Amino acid sequence: MTKVSISLNDPIGTINPNIYGHFAEHLGWCIYGGVWVGEHSPIPNTGGIRNDVVAALRKMKPAVIRWPGGCFADDYHWQDGVGPRAQRPRRVNIHWGEVVESNEFGTQEFVRFCRMVGAEPYIVGNVGSGTVRELREWVEYCNFPGDSTLARQRAADGSPEPLNVTYWGVGNENWGCGGSFSPEDYCTEFRRFATFVRGFGKQLYVIACGSPGNDLEWTTRFFRKLRKDYWDFRNLHGYAAHYYCGTAGTATEYTVDQWYELIARGLYMEELVIQQRAAMDAYDPSRKIGLIVDEWGTWHPVEPGTNPAFLFQQNTLRDALVAATTLDIFNRHADKVVMANIAQTINVLQAMILTQGEKMLVTPTGYVYEMYAPHQGGTSLRTVIESDTVTYTAGGKEQQVATVSGSASLKGKVLFLTLTNAHATDAVEVTVDLLGGAQATGGTARILSGEIHTHNTFDAPETLTPCPYAIAASGASFIITLPPASVLAAEIAIG
Ligand code: AHR
């Protein structure tokens, strides 16, 4: 029997909308072709930014978008991407296929894109190959409200008013493509760079590069060095780990065992969140510094025939299950996770949207973001899930994964409940118990479900979309039946 017990009187914390963040890099067709087509494109656009993509993203409500990388960030010099477009330099994107970067899409275009979709911009500075001065001046260009040369440059570029960018990352993956630093050396660099990241009257949110996966040694060494040498250092607000759960089979071809294997690898995020936060707590017990996961998702072999450096992959119901179970983890740990950014928004890795010329489709993962959006800003409620497990074989060994996962949040008198059934072939009856004297007085739901390989293609873009799903939510205890391989989002009225 599967039981989900929700304690209405046991709040965990507010679900930070930034948990529903995205990541968009100058990589493959994410920016060029995905976001940006240019003002003269026959593809409908507003000032060069695709209208269809903006409309689709607005429904998903990404609270924050991280840019310009990724590895690209530590080889990006922001002055290349401002000023008249025709005069911007052409550079080589050394990380992603050595393609020529036209710099048509730069700071102004990025912030405009964010405002169009309703997201806050999160800019990652260049530590690996950039200078402190470059980063300090980038912040001034974006945010200084007075009459400096850089503020005038911004005005000449079309924004007399400050762009008001709050979120600033100090490098990306500085243990690897961002400069191959040790945690101690990166800590020194971080302090030096962050010292000059000034708010110009605005409170900024400064983010340090964190752990490769769940690397507790990196985190401990970074914070130990920070504390030992300069514990009064206060210009650090977030610390960001990256975790990719990888693949099993390919994006669209996998066995039932591989279906479960990948879902189980996605669920490892919970261990990462608990352990990384505990490692941070040892140095920051009052949690002044927030835990962020600013890159996460599946990583499959690229679509056959596409450039391997472009990381263009299809996205099936399996990716939707990974997205949903991961977002449920972030919701359940709303006291620990302050931001998360799935990789990446469009055409790269676990994308929400795929484009091909003028064609566009929303992936199963994109629909999960749409379905889960009501959790943003809700109060996460303690949710205990007693689930059966299913057995599968991976690496020659029998393993088990929980069938049902989920999370619950409350806004006023509306309980928002999301549930997944990972079972490839069997429906599951879930008993939902509301603890604390609450009574359900009705509810509506939507479901995303199908055969485990189901996905959308450019010829059949609506093969998998969320459908209305009837539930009988009444009283303190009721049953919801989840079809096999499904993601459900329910709004339940509380009397
Ligand atoms: O998202 C693709 C790449 O994965 C990013 O550029 C890098 O930060 C990570 O290794």
Residues whose N, C-alpha, C, O or C-beta is under 5 A from the ligand:
A	BS01	AHR	G70 C71 F72 E173 A343
